[in-house]
Amino acid sequence: MTAEIIFASNKLGYIKDEQLELMLTKFNLGKLISSKKTDNGAMGQTMFVTSTEGNFVLKGNPLYKGQLIEERFFIENLEERTSVPVPTPYIIDNSEDIFGWNYSIMPLLKGDHINSNHLKTVLKFEDKIKIAESIARTLSSFHKWKVNDFGELNTETLEITPFNNSYTQWLFRRIMFWVEDAKKYSVINDSDIDWVKSLLDESEKEFNNFSSPTFVMGDFKPGNFLVHLGENGWEISGVFDFTNSYFADPISDVIKMVTYYIDNNEREIAKHLMNMYCSQLEERNAIKKRLKVHMLHQRVLDWGSAKATKMVTWDDELSFSKWTEAYTDVIESLIE
């Protein structure tokens, strides 16, 4: 399930203080002081809980069997393999006697989201550059976790289940599936399809030649990490939510942050991030071609979601290919 696109959400629903008190008592986490649903994150599955022993995050009502198990697996491995702050200990209660569903409880990490109202007014250009550098270091650290197979985690065996056929076929078929799905909610014409297929054809050789799968967080975006002002400037102080993690092409993890910077007219920050991240990588032309496909992958998901929910925030007259091309073309200018 790790590599699936999930749009459904099992929200926490109404939770009583008495239930939270039972949870805290069960794990010796002190007495309840306060609680609050999180504003953004984990598809309505999370809540802040403050007790006499500290600040915690409750995550519950899993979207699928094994969600919490796989998240703990990734968190524990990243804690062991990297110095990136992740929410440990990650405690799982498999019983359903308190809330009616199983859940996890983890410590609340320090810091703020870079897109919070507070930091939007505080961060200067040089601060954003430091954060981009910290993002590059964090992702590079994640991607040192190398594996032998492209695939997703089997939550029963905690081993990798390889994708059917090849990673290239899995990714390309996935993109075409979501292009076809988007046709249910929007106009995607033959010229759009031809453009997509052309972009895939141009990169097929580079994907077929890529044979070094690593851990991929799959959802590295402003809502899933925190920053704080440390001794050496602004830096990442915590990363969380590994529901979409799998093992594949590591450079796909930069796409959501590149998109964020483009949408906020901060291409110079995006360029700095990319060149910091790619500084130890070779074959820049191959990287650019693969990045364009990863950007296409993200764009078709965003297009389909926005059209389906009627939350379009761009010129609705733009064709899918022209809209997406505005992002894929930027890739060329981001990597020196």
N, C-alpha and C positions, 0 to 999 in steps of 0.2 A: 504493500500500500504506500510505501514511502514516496514513490515517484508519481503517484496519481495526482491529478488536478482535482481539488476538492472545492466545490462551491456550496454544498450543504453545510449547515451549522447546527450542532446540538448545543444550545445555550444552557447556561446554568439554571436559569429560572429563578424563582423566589427561594432564598435561603434564609433560614431563621438563625438568630444568634445562638440558640440552644444547640443547633447542629454544629456550628463552628466551635462552640465550647467543647462538645464531645470529641471533635477532631483534635483539638489542641491537647486535651487531656490524654487522648489515646497515644500521642507521640511525645508527651512531656514537653510541650512547647509553650507553657505558661497559661495565663488567664487572658481572655479576650478583652481588648480595649476598644477596637473599632474595626470596621470592614467597609469595603467599597468596591463596586464593580470597576474593572479597568475601562478606561475610555477607548483604547484601541489595542487590539492584540488578540491572537488566538481565537478569532471568530466567535467571540462572546463566551469563551470557555473559562475565563480567568477572573479572579477577584483578589484585591489586596486585603490582607489580614494583618492587623497589628495586635500583638500580645505583649505581656510583661517580659517575654523573652526575646522580642525582636519583631522585625517586619518580614512577612512571608507573602508568597503568591500561591493561591489555590487554583489548580487546573483540573477541571472535571468534565463529566458527561462526554467521554471520548467519542470522536467521530467514527471510529472503526476499532475493531478488536486489535489490540496490540499497540495502539497509538502511544500510550504512556511507556510501555516497555521499550519501544524503539527510541523514544526520546531520551530515556534514561541511558540506553546503550550509547547513543551518540555523545551525550553530555559526559558520561564517565570516561569514554575514550578520549574526548578532547581535553578533559582535565588532565589525563595522564600524558597525552602526547604533546600538549601545547601549554603556554603560559597565559592563554586567553581566559579572562574571567567568565565562568559559566555557573549556572545556579546549582550548586551542590551543597549539602547532600540533596538528592532528588528522591524523596520518599514517596512510595506508591502504596496505597491502601486498595487491595483488590476486592475487599468486601463492599457490599452495597447497603449495609445496614444503616448508615448515617444519612446519606443523601438520596439513596435509590440508584446510584451509579458509582463506579469506582473513580478514584481521583489521585492526584499527586499534590504534594505540598513541598515547596522549595523556598530558599531564602530570596528576598527581594534584593536585587543588585543595585548598587548606587549609581547615580547619574541621571541625565535627562536625554530625551530624544532630540536629535538635531533639528527636527521640524516642529518642536514645541514652540508655543508662542513666546516663552521666556527666552529661549536660545536664539530665536529668529531676530530678536532685538539686541542681543548681546554679542553674538559672534561677528568678528571682523574678518576681512579677507585672509589675513595671515593665520587666524584661528581655523578657518575652514581648510586651509592648506595643510595644517598640522593634522586635522581630523582625517583628511584624505590620505595622508601618509600612514596614519594609524590603521585605516581601513585596509590599505594595501598590505601592511605587515600582518594584520589579522588574517586576511584571506590567504596570504602566502603561507602562513603558519598552518591554517586548516588544511591546505592542499599538499602539505608534506605527508599527509596520511595516504600513502599509496597502496593500491590493491591490485590483484591480478585480473579481476573481472569487472566489466561494466554491468551494473545491475542495481538491485534494491535489496534492502535487508529483509530476510525472513525472520519475523518476530518470534517464531517458535524455536528455530534452531540457532538464531543469531548468526547466521551465515548469509553470504551474498547469493541471491538468486539471479543468475545472469539474464539479461534481456534476450528475448527470442531473436534468433538470427544474429544480427550485428547491432552495435550501438547506432551506427549510421542509419540503418533501416528503422530502428525503433524511433529515433528522433525525427526523421523525415516523415514517417507515417503519422507520427503524433501531430506534427505541424499541419499536414494535409487534413487530418481528421478535424482539427479545430478550425481550419479554413472552411471546410464543408459545414461544420456546425454553425459558424458565424453567418452563413448564407440564410439561415432560418430567420435571422433578425435584421439583416442588412443587405444592401446590394453589393455583391461581389461578382464582377463580370468575368468574361473569358480573358480579357487582358490582364486582370488582377491575377488569375490563376496562372497564366503564362509567365507573368513576372515572378511569382513565387517559385514555380518550377525551374525557371532560369537561374534564380539565386541558389537553389538547392543543387542544381547541376554543376554550377561553377565551383561549389565547395566540396562536392562529393569526394574528390580525390584526397583533399586535406583531411576530411573526417575518416576516410578509410585508412589513411596512413597514421592516424593518431592512435597510439596503443598504450597510453600511460594513464589509466583511470585513477582518480583520487576521490577522496571524500568531497562531496558537493553539498553545501548547506541547502541550496535550492530556493531560499527565500531571504537573502541578505538584503534588507531594506531598512529605512529609518525607524520603522516601528518595531524592529527586532534587535536593535542594539542601543546601548546607552553610552554617553560620553561624559567626562568630567574634566575639570582643570587640575592636572597633576603637577608635579615638580618640573616636568619638562614641557609643559603646555597642555593643550587639549588632546585627549586620547580616549580610546574606547575603554569603558569600564565594565562592560558586560554584554554578552550575546546570549540570546535565548530563542526558543521556538524552533525546534528541529523536526517538525512534523513532515516537511517536504524534502528531507535529506536523502541522498542516494550516492552512487559511485559512478562518475562519468567524467566529462570534460570540465576541468576546474575553472576555465575562464568564463564559463556561463555564470558564475557567481558574481561577476562584476556588473552584469547587465542592469539590474534594478537600480544600482547607485548611479550608473552612467545616465540612465533615463531620468532619475531624480534631478541630477545636475543640469541636464539639457532642459527639462521642463521649468527649471528655476533660473534659466539664463546664466548658468555658471559653467560654461564649457571649458574655461581655463582650469577650473577645479577638476572637472572630469578628465581633462588631458593630463593633469598632474597625477591623478590617481592611476590612470592607465599606464603612464610611463614609469611610475614607481613600481606598480605591480609587474610590469613586463620587463623590468630592468635585467632580470636574470634569465629571461626566456629568449630563445632563438627563433628563427623562421618567422619573422614578423608578418610576412605576406600570408602565410598559412594561418596565423593567429587572426589576422584581419578578416579572412574569409570565414573562419569558424565563428568569429564574433558577430558577423552580419547575420548568420543563420540563427544564432542564439537571440539576437535582437529581434529578428523576424518572429521567432517562437514567442517571445514575450509580448510583442505588439499584437499578434493575432489573438492572444488570450485577453489582452486589455481591450482591444477593439470589440470582440465578441461580448465581453462582459458589459461594456459601456452601452453597446447597441441594445442588448437584451434588457437592460435595466433602464434604458432611456436616460442615461446619465452622461451623454456626450458633451464634452467640454471643448470641442474644437469645431472648426468649420465643417458642418454636416454635409457640405457639397463635395468635400474631398473624397476621392476614391481610396479604397484600401491601399492600393499599391503606392499612390502618391503620399498618403499619410505615413505609411511605414517607411518609405524611401527617405523621408526627411530625417529619420533616425538612423537607418542603416548607412546612409551616405556620410554621416558624421564620423563613423568609425574610422574612415580613412585619415581624417585630420587629427584624431586623438592619439595615434601611436606614431612616434617618430622612427 
